[in-house]
Amino acid sequence: MQDTKNFTELVQARRSVRKYDVNAEFNHDDVQKALELALLSPNSSNMQLWKFHRVISSDIRSRIAEYCMGQNAAKTANELVVVTTTPAYWKQRAELNAHQVRTAFEGRNDSIAKRARKYYEKLIPTLYNNDGLGVRGLVRRCYSWWVGRNKPMVREVSKADLRVCLHKSTSLASMTFMLAMQDMGYDTCPMEGFDSKRVKSALSLADDEEITMIISCGVRAEDGIYSERHRVPPSDVIRQY
């Protein structure tokens, strides 16, 4: 299915669809294409600590829909995409990024090259190397506070801060995915109302893998949009300085 729009039309057309047409044509290959576009999304330090679990099987989809509190957006979807963070892969990603930087700046020893190597070879491993109790993060926060007394310093360096950072990145990718689906003529709904423990068990997710959201996919039914879109006035939320 294809219904190409310009960006403004895409943003205006995208709605959180609460009910899909179960008889509409749906090509699961298009979901794969949209997810591959989502992988191009910006993310913190290019760590790409995300994963997209495609739930196509009707049996598993039915179970996940039940764990989504029986939402119509889940029950009538042709496919569900469970978006998660994957902090356990930090070392692998850090080493990959460090290798890419070394290759990109091979033979260079200027300030930009030195800063890039230092960032990916030393700073990133220091930031992502956390213990179960978050003690290393506490030490980093104390250091950040001390240095920040005299000059600008990044303050969000704890284990909890990193968790927020990972969910930010996966949310950016999720938005790219939903816009890509809209561009292909499909609809989506990002859901947060779900039993995360049961969903993780159903998909055999790692203990430290956290669900950012579950996105349902399909073609909206005639009554799939429950009401007119409502947004607060731009003047309430947009500031100039």
C-alpha positions as CSV (number, residue, x, y, z in Angstrom):
1,M,0.0,0.0,0.0
2,Q,1.4,3.4,-0.9
3,D,0.0,6.9,-0.4
4,T,3.0,9.3,-0.5
5,K,2.5,12.7,1.1
6,N,4.7,15.6,1.8
7,F,6.0,16.0,5.4
8,T,3.3,18.5,6.5
9,E,0.6,16.2,5.2
10,L,2.2,13.2,6.9
11,V,2.3,15.0,10.3
12,Q,-1.3,16.2,9.9
13,A,-2.6,12.8,8.7
14,R,-0.9,10.8,11.5
15,R,-3.4,10.0,14.3
16,S,-3.3,7.5,17.1
17,V,-5.8,5.0,15.6
18,R,-7.9,3.1,18.2
19,K,-9.5,0.6,15.8
20,Y,-8.3,-1.0,12.6
21,D,-10.1,-2.4,9.6
22,V,-9.3,-6.1,10.0
23,N,-10.3,-6.8,6.4
24,A,-8.1,-4.1,4.8
25,E,-5.0,-5.1,2.8
26,F,-1.9,-5.2,4.9
27,N,1.7,-6.0,3.7
28,H,4.0,-7.1,6.6
29,D,7.0,-6.4,4.4
30,D,6.1,-2.7,4.6
31,V,6.6,-2.8,8.4
32,Q,10.1,-4.1,7.8
33,K,10.8,-1.2,5.4
34,A,9.5,1.3,7.9
35,L,11.6,-0.1,10.7
36,E,14.7,0.0,8.5
37,L,14.0,3.7,8.0
38,A,13.6,4.1,11.8
39,L,17.1,2.8,12.3
40,L,18.3,6.0,10.6
41,S,16.9,8.0,13.5
42,P,19.1,10.2,15.6
43,N,20.1,8.6,18.9
44,S,22.4,9.5,21.8
45,S,26.1,9.0,20.9
46,N,25.0,6.7,18.1
47,M,24.8,3.8,20.6
48,Q,21.6,2.5,18.9
49,L,20.6,0.7,22.1
50,W,17.1,-0.2,20.9
51,K,15.3,-3.3,19.6
52,F,12.1,-3.7,17.7
53,H,10.1,-6.9,18.3
54,R,7.6,-7.6,15.5
55,V,4.6,-9.6,16.7
56,I,3.0,-11.1,13.6
57,S,1.7,-14.4,14.9
58,S,-2.0,-14.2,15.6
59,D,-1.6,-16.3,18.7
60,I,1.1,-14.2,20.2
61,R,-0.5,-11.0,19.0
62,S,-3.7,-12.0,20.8
63,R,-1.8,-12.6,24.0
64,I,0.0,-9.2,23.8
65,A,-3.4,-7.5,23.0
66,E,-4.7,-9.0,26.3
67,Y,-1.7,-7.7,28.1
68,C,-2.4,-4.3,26.5
69,M,-5.5,-4.2,28.7
70,G,-7.7,-5.3,25.8
71,Q,-7.3,-2.1,23.9
72,N,-9.0,-2.1,20.5
73,A,-5.9,-0.6,19.0
74,A,-4.1,-3.8,20.0
75,K,-6.9,-6.4,19.4
76,T,-7.7,-5.2,15.8
77,A,-4.1,-4.6,14.7
78,N,-2.4,-6.5,11.9
79,E,0.9,-6.3,13.6
80,L,2.3,-5.1,16.9
81,V,5.8,-3.7,17.3
82,V,7.2,-3.8,20.8
83,V,10.0,-1.2,21.1
84,T,12.6,-1.8,23.8
85,T,15.9,-0.4,25.2
86,T,18.8,-2.7,25.3
87,P,21.4,-1.4,27.8
88,A,23.2,-4.8,27.9
89,Y,24.7,-4.1,24.4
90,W,26.5,-0.9,25.5
91,K,30.0,-2.4,25.4
92,Q,29.5,-3.9,21.9
93,R,28.1,-0.6,20.6
94,A,30.8,1.5,22.3
95,E,33.6,-0.7,20.7
96,L,31.9,-0.4,17.3
97,N,31.7,3.3,17.5
98,A,35.3,3.7,18.8
99,H,36.4,1.6,15.8
100,Q,34.5,3.8,13.4
101,V,36.0,6.9,14.9
102,R,39.5,5.5,14.7
103,T,39.0,4.6,11.1
104,A,37.4,8.0,10.2
105,F,40.2,10.0,11.8
106,E,43.1,7.7,10.9
107,G,46.3,9.6,10.5
108,R,44.8,12.7,12.1
109,N,46.0,14.2,15.4
110,D,44.3,17.5,15.4
111,S,42.0,18.7,18.2
112,I,38.8,17.4,16.6
113,A,40.2,13.9,16.1
114,K,41.6,13.8,19.6
115,R,38.3,14.9,21.1
116,A,36.3,12.3,19.1
117,R,38.6,9.5,20.1
118,K,38.5,10.6,23.7
119,Y,34.8,10.8,23.7
120,Y,34.2,7.3,22.2
121,E,37.1,5.5,23.7
122,K,37.0,6.8,27.3
123,L,34.0,9.0,28.1
124,I,31.2,6.7,26.7
125,P,32.5,3.5,28.4
126,T,32.8,5.5,31.7
127,L,29.2,6.7,31.4
128,Y,27.6,3.4,30.4
129,N,29.5,1.2,32.8
130,N,27.0,0.9,35.6
131,D,26.6,-1.4,38.6
132,G,23.3,-2.9,40.0
133,L,23.1,-0.4,42.9
134,G,24.0,2.7,40.8
135,V,27.1,3.5,42.9
136,R,29.2,4.4,39.8
137,G,26.5,6.8,38.7
138,L,26.5,8.4,42.1
139,V,30.2,8.9,41.9
140,R,29.8,10.5,38.4
141,R,27.1,12.8,39.8
142,C,29.4,14.0,42.6
143,Y,32.2,14.6,40.1
144,S,29.8,16.4,37.8
145,W,28.6,18.6,40.7
146,W,32.2,19.4,41.7
147,V,33.4,20.3,38.2
148,G,30.1,22.2,37.5
149,R,30.8,24.7,40.2
150,N,33.2,26.5,38.0
151,K,32.3,25.7,34.4
152,P,29.4,24.2,32.3
153,M,29.1,20.5,33.0
154,V,26.7,17.7,31.9
155,R,24.6,16.9,35.0
156,E,22.6,13.8,33.8
157,V,25.2,11.1,34.4
158,S,23.6,8.7,36.8
159,K,22.2,5.2,36.0
160,A,18.7,6.6,36.2
161,D,19.6,9.5,33.8
162,L,21.0,7.0,31.3
163,R,17.8,5.0,31.5
164,V,15.9,8.2,30.5
165,C,18.4,8.8,27.7
166,L,17.8,5.4,26.2
167,H,14.1,5.8,26.2
168,K,14.5,9.2,24.5
169,S,16.4,7.6,21.7
170,T,13.9,4.7,21.2
171,S,11.1,7.3,21.2
172,L,12.8,9.2,18.4
173,A,13.0,6.0,16.4
174,S,9.4,5.1,17.2
175,M,8.2,8.4,15.8
176,T,10.3,7.9,12.6
177,F,8.7,4.4,12.2
178,M,5.1,5.8,12.7
179,L,5.7,8.5,10.1
180,A,7.2,6.0,7.7
181,M,4.1,3.8,8.1
182,Q,1.9,6.8,7.5
183,D,3.8,7.5,4.3
184,M,3.0,4.0,3.1
185,G,-0.7,4.4,3.8
186,Y,-0.9,2.7,7.1
187,D,-1.9,3.8,10.6
188,T,-0.4,3.3,14.0
189,C,-1.0,3.8,17.7
190,P,1.7,4.1,20.3
191,M,0.5,2.4,23.5
192,E,1.8,2.7,27.1
193,G,-1.1,0.9,28.8
194,F,0.3,-2.6,29.1
195,D,1.4,-5.2,31.6
196,S,5.2,-5.0,31.0
197,K,6.0,-8.0,33.1
198,R,3.7,-10.3,31.1
199,V,4.7,-8.8,27.7
200,K,8.4,-9.4,28.5
201,S,7.7,-12.9,29.5
202,A,5.7,-13.6,26.4
203,L,8.5,-12.4,24.2
204,S,11.3,-13.8,26.4
205,L,12.9,-10.4,26.7
206,A,16.1,-9.9,28.8
207,D,15.7,-8.8,32.4
208,D,17.2,-5.4,31.8
209,E,15.4,-4.8,28.5
210,E,12.7,-2.2,29.0
211,I,9.7,-1.6,26.9
212,T,9.4,2.0,25.7
213,M,6.1,1.5,24.0
214,I,4.1,-0.9,21.9
215,I,3.0,0.3,18.5
216,S,0.0,-1.2,16.8
217,C,-0.2,-1.2,13.0
218,G,-3.0,-1.4,10.4
219,V,-5.5,0.5,8.3
220,R,-7.9,2.6,10.3
221,A,-11.5,1.6,10.4
222,E,-14.2,4.2,9.7
223,D,-14.7,4.6,13.4
224,G,-11.0,4.2,14.2
225,I,-10.6,7.9,15.3
226,Y,-12.6,8.5,18.4
227,S,-12.6,12.3,18.4
228,E,-11.2,15.4,16.7
229,R,-7.6,16.2,17.4
230,H,-7.1,18.5,20.4
231,R,-3.9,20.4,21.1
232,V,-3.1,23.3,23.5
233,P,-2.4,26.6,21.8
234,P,1.2,27.1,20.5
235,S,1.5,30.2,22.7
236,D,1.1,27.9,25.8
237,V,4.1,25.7,25.0
238,I,6.4,27.6,22.6
239,R,8.8,30.2,24.0
240,Q,11.2,32.6,22.4
241,Y,14.3,34.0,24.1
